[in-house]
C-alpha cells in the first residue's frame, strides 16, 4: 500500500487533490482511499488530506502517519513543526515553491522536488490553486498512475473553460519534472 499525505491551506484545493488522486487509482482498477483533516475551517488555515492506494481493498482507516510521499501545496508549511514528521526514511517530498529542488533538499535534509505550481495555476487558471499542477507532477515523478487517468478524473470534476485550462495546466506541470524519477523508488508501507 502506498500512503500519501497532502499539506496545504484552506482554499488551495487540498481535499480535491486527495479525492482526484484516489479517483485516478479507481480509474486504473486499483483501490483508493482519501479523506481530509481540518483544523480551523477557514480559508488559509492549514489543512491535511490523506490518500492510500493499493491493489487490494484498504482496511486501514486511520490518518496517514508514515507516508511514502508528501505533497506540500504551500512552501511556508515546511517551517510548521510536524509537517514532515513520519515521512519514511526514503520517502519523497513534492513542494509548491519557486525555490530550487536542490535548495529545498539541502534545507530539509530530505529529497525534495520543487514545482512553481501556484505560478503555473495563475498562468493557466487565473487563480493561485496549485492542486492539479502538483498532482500532474506527482504522477509524472512516480508513474504510480498515468497522466491519462488524471485527465479522466479531471474531466469528471470540471467542465467548460475550467476543464480546458486544467488539462493544459496538467500537461505543462508534468513536463516540468523528471518523468519517472521516483518510479520503482516507491516506498511500500503495509
C-alpha positions in Angstrom: 0.0 0.0 0.0 1.2 3.5 -0.9 0.4 6.2 1.6 0.5 9.9 0.7 -0.1 13.0 2.9 -1.0 16.3 1.4 -0.5 19.5 3.3 -1.9 22.8 2.2 -4.1 25.7 3.3 -7.8 26.1 3.1 -8.8 27.2 -0.4 -5.8 25.6 -2.2 -7.7 22.5 -3.3 -6.1 20.2 -0.8 -9.1 17.9 -0.3 -9.9 18.0 -4.1 -6.4 16.9 -4.8 -6.7 13.9 -2.4 -10.0 12.8 -4.0 -8.7 13.2 -7.5 -5.7 11.0 -6.6 -7.9 8.3 -5.2 -10.3 8.5 -8.1 -7.4 8.1 -10.5 -6.5 4.9 -8.7 -10.0 3.6 -9.3 -9.8 4.6 -13.0 -6.8 2.2 -13.2 -8.6 -0.7 -11.4 -6.8 -0.1 -8.1 -8.2 0.7 -4.7 -8.0 4.3 -3.4 -8.9 6.0 -0.1 -9.0 9.7 0.5 -10.1 11.8 3.4 -9.3 15.3 4.9 -8.3 16.5 8.3 -9.4 20.1 9.1 -8.3 22.3 12.0 -10.0 25.7 11.9 -12.3 25.6 8.9 -11.4 28.8 7.3 -9.6 29.9 4.1 -5.8 30.0 4.7 -5.9 27.6 7.7 -3.6 24.6 7.5 -5.3 21.5 6.1 -4.2 17.9 5.7 -5.6 15.2 3.4 -4.6 11.6 3.3 -4.5 9.1 0.4 -3.9 5.4 0.3 -3.5 3.4 -3.0 -3.4 -0.4 -3.0 -4.0 -3.3 -5.3 -6.4 -4.9 -2.8 -9.1 -3.5 -0.6 -7.9 -1.0 2.0 -8.8 -1.9 5.6 -6.9 0.8 7.4 -9.0 3.8 8.5 -6.6 6.0 10.5 -4.7 9.1 9.4 -1.5 8.6 7.4 1.2 8.8 10.0 4.1 7.4 7.9 3.7 8.5 4.3 5.9 7.4 1.5 5.2 10.8 -0.2 4.4 14.3 1.0 2.7 16.8 -1.3 3.0 20.3 0.1 0.9 23.0 -1.5 2.4 25.9 0.4 6.2 26.2 0.9 5.7 28.2 4.1 4.2 25.0 5.7 7.7 23.4 5.6 8.5 25.6 8.6 5.5 24.4 10.6 6.5 21.8 13.2 5.3 18.3 12.3 4.8 18.7 8.6 7.5 16.3 7.6 7.1 14.0 10.7 6.7 10.4 10.0 8.0 10.5 6.4 9.5 7.2 5.7 13.3 7.2 5.6 13.5 7.1 1.8 10.2 9.0 1.3 9.9 11.9 -1.1 8.5 15.4 -0.9 6.9 17.5 -3.7 6.6 21.1 -2.8 4.9 24.1 -4.5 7.9 26.5 -4.5 9.8 28.9 -6.6 13.0 27.8 -4.9 15.1 25.1 -6.5 14.8 21.4 -5.6 18.4 21.4 -4.6 18.0 24.4 -2.2 14.9 22.8 -0.5 16.6 19.4 -0.3 19.6 21.0 1.5 17.4 23.0 3.8 15.3 19.9 4.8 18.0 17.3 4.6 15.5 15.2 2.6 14.8 14.5 -1.1 12.6 17.3 -2.4 11.3 18.3 -5.8 10.1 21.8 -6.2 7.5 23.0 -8.7 6.2 26.5 -9.1 2.7 25.2 -9.1 1.0 28.4 -7.9 2.6 30.4 -10.7 1.5 27.7 -13.3 -2.0 27.8 -11.9 -2.2 31.6 -12.1 -0.9 31.3 -15.7 -3.4 28.7 -16.9 -6.3 29.1 -14.5 -6.1 32.7 -13.5 -6.2 31.6 -9.8 -3.4 30.5 -7.4 -4.8 27.0 -6.9 -1.8 24.6 -7.1 -3.5 21.2 -6.6 -3.9 19.9 -10.2 -0.4 21.1 -11.2 1.1 19.2 -8.2 -0.9 16.1 -9.0 0.4 16.1 -12.6 3.9 16.5 -11.3 3.4 13.7 -8.8 2.0 11.3 -11.4 5.0 12.1 -13.7 7.6 11.7 -11.0 6.2 8.4 -9.6 4.5 6.9 -12.7 2.4 5.3 -10.0 -0.7 6.3 -12.0 -1.0 7.5 -15.6 -1.5 11.1 -16.7 -4.4 9.7 -18.7 -6.2 8.6 -15.5 -5.6 12.1 -14.1 -7.1 13.6 -17.2 -10.1 11.3 -16.9 -10.9 12.3 -13.3 -10.4 16.0 -14.1 -12.9 15.6 -16.9 -15.4 14.2 -14.4 -14.8 17.0 -11.9 -14.7 20.1 -14.2 -16.5 21.4 -17.2 -16.1 24.0 -20.0 -13.2 26.5 -19.8 -12.1 25.4 -16.3 -11.7 21.9 -17.7 -9.8 23.0 -20.8 -7.4 25.2 -18.7 -6.8 22.4 -16.2 -6.0 19.9 -19.0 -3.4 22.4 -20.3 -2.1 23.0 -16.8 -1.5 19.3 -16.0 0.2 18.8 -19.4 2.6 21.7 -18.7 3.2 20.7 -15.0 4.1 17.1 -15.9 6.7 18.4 -18.3 8.4 20.4 -15.6 9.6 17.5 -13.5 11.9 14.5 -14.4 9.5 11.8 -15.5 9.9 8.5 -13.6 12.5 9.9 -11.2 10.6 8.3 -8.2 9.5 5.2 -10.1 10.5 1.9 -8.5 11.7 4.0 -5.6 8.2 4.0 -4.2 8.2 3.2 -0.5 5.6 0.5 0.2 4.1 0.5 3.6 1.9 -2.5 4.5 
